[in-house]
Amino acid sequence: MNASTTERHCQPLTIFDTTLRDGEQTPGVSLSAPQKLEIAAALEALGVDVIEAGFPAASSGEADAVAAVAAKVSRSAVCALARCHEPDIVAASDALRPAARPRLHVFMATSPLHMRHKLRMTPRQVMQRARQGMRLALDLCRDVQFSAEDATRTEPAFLHDMVAMAAELGVSTINIPDTVGYATPVEYGQTIANARQAAASHPGVVISAHCHDDLGLAAANTLAAIHAGALQVECTINGLGERAGNAALEEVVMALRTRPELYAATTGIITQRLAATSALVAGLTGIAVPPNKAVVGANAFAHQSGIHQHGMLSNAGTYEVMRAEDVGASTQIVLGKHSGRHAFAAWLEARGTQLHEAGLERAFAAFKRLADSQARPTERQVLELAGAGSHPPAGWQLLAASHSGRGDQCQVEVRVARHAGRECQGCGRGALANAVADAVAQATGLRLRVAACHAAMESRGDGSVATAHVEFDCDGAALRGQAIAATECEAIAHAMVDVLPAARPTRMEVAP
C-alpha cells in the first residue's frame, strides 16, 4: 500500500480509553473522585474519543465518581460498564445522566470456561441473559456497547451468533475482548474479521478491539485488529490494567502514526501530550513507568552507546523511528562508559563548556574512569571533570594507585607514565594524602608537599564514588587539583598527578 492509497482510504479510528476503569483494576491502584476528574480532564485534552469512567455498580463511591466525570467532560463520550444484570445497568445509566455524550457498556462472558465455572449457565441461558441486558441498556441509552468477555476463547459459532444478535438488536459498538491475553496477532485478526462478517448486514456497527498483555502481545494484537477492520480500540495510559495490563494507548497511537503505509487509520490524539499524560497517570496511580517502556519511558529517547550517539548527533533518524518532540519528550545523550569522545564533547558544548583538544582528552579519560566505577555519572560530576580538564596539559598520567592500611599507617603504590616516555612507579607511607604525595614524588622525581586535602566517599544514586580536592606544593609552585574516582586513594592521586608539570626521568622507570 502506498502513501496515496493510504490517504484515500484512511478511516477515523475511535480511541476508547479505559484507564479509569480497567486501569484502576491494576493491583494496588485506587483512585479518588478528584483523581479520576484530573485524569479525565487530561484524557479529554489528549483527544480521547471515549472515556470509560468506571463500574458504578461496584460501590456508591464509584458511582459518584463516574457521575462527576460525566458532568465534567463535554467533548469526549463518557462510558460506564455494567454486567448484563438489571441493577448494574440501572446504576450505570443513573451515573451517566449528567453526561453530554453518554455510552452504556454491557458485557457477558461467552467462553465455555467462563460459562461453566463462573456463570454456571448454559450457552442458551447466556444468550438469553445477554439479549435482556442489551435490550434494557438500549431502553436507557442511545449509545450502547456490548462486550463478549473472553471472546478469543469462545467457540467461533457461538461468538458469531452473539455478535449477530447484538447487531440485530441495535447495539452500535461490539467489542471483542482478548480478556486474558491469550490470542496471537494472526488469530486475533481473524477473530475480528469474523466478527465483522457476523455484523455485515448492519453496516453502521463498529467492531472494537480490547487486548490484554499477558503474553506481551496486546499492542501487536490491537494493530492486527485495526488491520482486520476494527474501527475502535480500547487502551489504557501506560498499559495499566488487570494482571499484565492492557494495550498501551501511546504505543498503539504512535505505531499508527509512524507506519501509516501499513494501517489506514487516523486518530484525533494530540500526541505531543502523551508524555505529560503518562507522567500524570503514573503519579496519581503510584505505578511507575518502566525506564524502557516504549514511547513514554525515561529511556525511550535516551542514547548511551558511543556508536548510537555519534549517529544521533549526525542525524536523529539513524536511531529514532519517531521524533521525541512528537510525544512531548526530548532526546537525551546519556553519558556512560559506552559513550564516545564525540558525544562527550557535544554534551559539554550543550552546557556551555568547550575544551581544547588536550583538555578534552584529559577530561574524557577521567570521565571513562568514573563511568567504569559508576553506572550513570551525574551532571555535576562530569562538569567537575571538565573543569579539571581545562588546566594546562599535564606532564604525567596516572596509570594505577592502590593502598593498604588506614589512619597514619597507609602504604601507597602508584604507577605513572610520562606523556612522551616510559612508565614509572613509586611508593609512600603515612597518612593517606601524604603517602600518595610521597609515592608520586618518588615516581616523578618532583618534590611534593601537601598543604590541604579533602577526600571523601559520596553516595550519588548509582553507587558511591570518591572525590578529592588537594592543594599542594610542587618544587616551590602552588598547585590545586580535584578528581573523582572509585577510591579515595585514586581520587587523591589523580588530583595531584593530573596537574603536575613535566619532569626528568627517574630511576624508578619500569619496562613497558
Buried (B, 14 or more C-beta within 10 A) or exposed (E): EEEEEBEEEEEEBBBBBBBBBBBBBBEEBEBEBEBBBBBBBBBBBBBBBBBBBBBBBBEEEBBBBBBBBBBBBEEBBBBBBBBBBEEBBBBBBBBBEBBEBBBBBBBBBBBBEBBEEEBEBEBEEBBEBBBBBBBBBBEBBEBBBBBBBBBBBBEEEBBBBBBBBBBBBBBBBBBBBBBBBBBBBEBBBBBBBBBBBBBEEBEEBBBBBBBBBBBEBBBBBBBBBBBBBBBBBBBBBBBBBBEBBBBBBBBBBBBBBBEBEBBBBBBBBBBEBBBBBBBBBBEBBEBEBEEEBBBBBBEBBBBBBBEBBBBBBEEBEEBBEBBBEBBBBEBBBBBBBBBBBEBBBBBBEEEEBEBEEBBBBBBBBBBBBBBEBBEBBBEEBBBBBBBBBBBEBBBBBBBEBBBEEEEEEBBBBBBBBBEEBEBBBBBBBBBBBBBBBBBBBBBBBBEBEBEEBEBEEEEBEEEEBBBBBBBBBBBEEEBBBBBBBBBBBBBBBBBBBBBBBBBEEBEBBEEE
